[in-house]
């Protein structure tokens, strides 16, 4: 398991946080996502053998957000 921070510059409210934290249920291998619209970032704890950064970024983009590894 690793933890990685992604900047999400277009996150601006608690609904955004809920949508991004919901990615945890969409991708196997993610154990926890903690998002903060005040910091405009999300911290993702995941198994790098089961999910990639690209899959996480694609899932965020599917919800309308750009996730950039910090």
Backbone as a ProteinNet text record, in pm:
[ID]
protein_1_A
[PRIMARY]
XXXXXXXXXXXXXXXXXXXXXXXXXXXXXXXXXXXXXXXXXXXXXXXXXXXXXXXXXXXXXXXXXXXXXX
[TERTIARY]
84.5	0	88.1	45.5	112.3	6.4	52.4	-34	22.1	-67	-24.5	-124.2	-73	-156	-172	-296.3	-328.3	-386.8	-335.5	-397.1	-522.2	-628.9	-754.8	-799.4	-744.8	-767.7	-912	-995.4	-1133.3	-1232.5	-1184.6	-1272.2	-1304.2	-1434.4	-1468.4	-1577.1	-1630.4	-1736.8	-1743.4	-1829.6	-1841	-1900.6	-1981.8	-2034.2	-1920.6	-1824.5	-1706.9	-1630.7	-1615	-1545.9	-1616.2	-1747.5	-1823.5	-1806.6	-1810.2	-1793.1	-1654.5	-1552.1	-1416	-1390.7	-1441.6	-1423.7	-1499.6	-1601.4	-1676.9	-1597.2	-1486.9	-1401.1	-1350.3	-1339.1	-1295.5	-1380.2	-1509.4	-1600.2	-1594.6	-1539.4	-1536.7	-1414.5	-1302.5	-1177.6	-1129.3	-1111.3	-1055.4	-910.5	-870.2	-732.5	-717.3	-820.6	-815.2	-872.8	-794.7	-845.1	-906	-856.8	-912.7	-881.2	-979.1	-958.7	-1007.9	-923.8	-961.6	-941.9	-1050.5	-1043.9	-1071	-1012.1	-1034	-1048.5	-1165.7	-1182.8	-1107.5	-1085	-1007.8	-863.1	-807.1	-669.4	-662.5	-778.2	-789.7	-698.3	-714.5	-636	-707.6	-663.7	-713.4	-594.6	-601.7	-499.4	-558.2	-487.2	-537.2	-441.4	-497.1	-420	-462.9	-366.3	-402.7	-291.5	-331	-239.2	-192.5	-67	-14.7	-6	-25.4	-28.2	-167.4	-269.5	-407.1	-466.1	-411.7	-464.6	-347.9	-356.7	-249.1	-292.1	-192.6	-222.1	-312.1	-285.3	-363.2	-510.2	-535.8	-674.5	-742.4	-669.6	-725.2	-755.7	-662.2	-683.2	-799.1	-812.6	-923.3	-1057.1	-1061.2	-1185.6	-1225.3	-1128.5	-1158	-1208.7	-1145.4	-1186.7	-1328.2	-1363.6	-1500	-1604.3	-1565.8	-1656.2	-1638.5	-1552.5	-1537.6	-1423.8	-1327.7	-1216.9	-1084.3	-991.1	-855.7	-775	-718.6	-636	-491.2	-403.3	-263.9	-178.1	-93.1	-5.8	77	77.9	150.2	295
-119.3	0	124.4	220	350.1	458.3	576.2	694.4	795.8	856	958.5	1073.3	1194	1314.2	1357.8	1389.4	1443.4	1583.2	1678.5	1812.1	1806.1	1869.9	1875.1	2021.8	2100.4	2245.3	2288.2	2203.2	2243.8	2191.8	2140.9	2098.2	2222.7	2247.9	2372	2360.5	2240.3	2229.6	2088.5	2069.5	1938.6	1832.8	1873.6	1777.8	1723.2	1808.8	1764.3	1659.3	1685.3	1591.9	1457	1457.3	1332.1	1254.8	1325.1	1257.2	1195.1	1269.2	1217.4	1104	1115.7	1007.4	882.2	897.2	783.5	698	750.4	672.4	547.8	556.8	442.5	318.5	337.8	225.3	179	261.1	229.1	148.5	169	105.4	6.7	-117	-217.7	-180.7	-197.5	-167.7	-39.4	44.1	166.9	135.7	165.2	139.3	263.8	384	505.7	626.7	715.7	846.6	952	1051.3	1165.2	1290	1360	1479.3	1604.1	1715.5	1844.3	1951.9	2016	2122.4	2247.8	2266.3	2382.8	2373.7	2252.7	2232.1	2199.9	2173.1	2133.8	2014.6	1912.5	1791.8	1670.7	1553.8	1429.7	1338.3	1270.4	1173.9	1035.6	953.7	821.9	716.7	623	508.6	388.7	325.8	219.7	117.2	3.4	-105.2	-83.2	-44.4	-10.1	-130.2	-252.2	-369.6	-393.1	-323.2	-343	-222.9	-103.8	17.7	113.4	186.8	279.1	424.3	512.1	656	695.9	638.9	673.3	634.4	520.5	479.7	574.1	616.8	711.6	844.8	892.8	1020	1009.3	894.5	874.6	871.6	809.7	805.4	945.9	1026.2	1165.1	1243.3	1220.7	1292	1252.5	1127.1	1080.2	1160.4	1208.5	1288.4	1439	1475.4	1615.9	1688.6	1614.7	1676.8	1635.5	1727.6	1696.3	1665.8	1546.1	1504.8	1498.5	1571.7	1581.5	1531.5	1431.5	1385.4	1502.9	1516	1627.8	1590.6
0	0	0	-78.7	-78.4	-61.7	-21.2	-13.7	-110.9	-186.9	-281.3	-276.5	-289.6	-292.6	-437.6	-473.7	-605.8	-586.1	-661.4	-660.7	-746.8	-699.1	-774.7	-775.8	-869.6	-867.5	-889.8	-949	-975.1	-871.1	-758.5	-649.1	-564.4	-538.8	-470.2	-362.5	-337.6	-237.5	-179.7	-81.4	-17	-110.5	-206.4	-304.2	-391.5	-423.9	-498.4	-417.4	-289.1	-199.9	-201.6	-190.3	-188.4	-319.1	-431.8	-561.1	-571.8	-532.9	-543.5	-444.5	-324.3	-227.6	-270.5	-353.2	-405	-502.4	-554.1	-643.4	-571	-440.6	-358.7	-386.6	-409.7	-436	-581.3	-669.2	-812.2	-854	-786.2	-827.4	-722.2	-763.3	-673.6	-644.5	-522.1	-484.3	-405.2	-403.6	-323.1	-186.5	-82.6	51.6	115.9	74.4	134.9	48.9	38.5	-24.2	73	97	179.5	94.6	67.1	-17.5	66.2	24.2	90.2	-16.3	-20.4	-119.5	-77.4	51.7	96.4	50.7	55.8	10.4	-138.3	-198.5	-338.8	-369.1	-284.1	-304.2	-247.3	-292.7	-234	-208.5	-94.4	-58.4	-80.5	-156.1	-192.4	-137.6	-62.4	-13.9	-97	-164.5	-257.9	-276.5	-329.8	-362.6	-506.3	-522.4	-654.6	-749	-697.8	-785.7	-843.5	-790	-835.9	-908.5	-882.5	-945.9	-971.2	-1081.6	-1118.4	-1099.4	-1099.8	-1094.5	-1210.7	-1328.4	-1446.9	-1430.2	-1366.5	-1343	-1244.4	-1143.3	-1045.4	-1113.4	-1194.6	-1265.5	-1364.5	-1431.4	-1526.1	-1453.5	-1336.2	-1258.2	-1213.7	-1172.4	-1134.4	-1255.1	-1369	-1491.2	-1532.8	-1510.1	-1541.5	-1464.4	-1346.1	-1262.9	-1286.5	-1380.9	-1416.8	-1347.6	-1290.3	-1216.4	-1275.1	-1270.6	-1312.1	-1185.9	-1177.9	-1065.3	-1113.7	-1045.5	-1084.7	-969	-991.6	-882.9	-828.2	-697.5	-634.4	-607.2
[MASK]
++++++++++++++++++++++++++++++++++++++++++++++++++++++++++++++++++++++

